[in-house]
């Protein structure tokens, strides 16, 4: 496994970890502020629509910001991987 494969693998594992940590933190924050667990299935008829929308929008915003920060932190490594990709060879065009 060469260096670029290792970087790509680490980037993938890191993005999974970021998603998992953000979701757990959001659940904890919801639980501590609302006193109830977040809706498991926002489409469930027993779940209040306002609660479902708040959870869905809040989680999407927090996840999006975390993903943006993660990508910007690794932007140099990612640009190196794109430059080294065989898809960027002019022979393959």
Helices and strands as residue ranges (DSSP letters): H 3-34, H 49-73, H 75-84, G 86-88, G 90-92
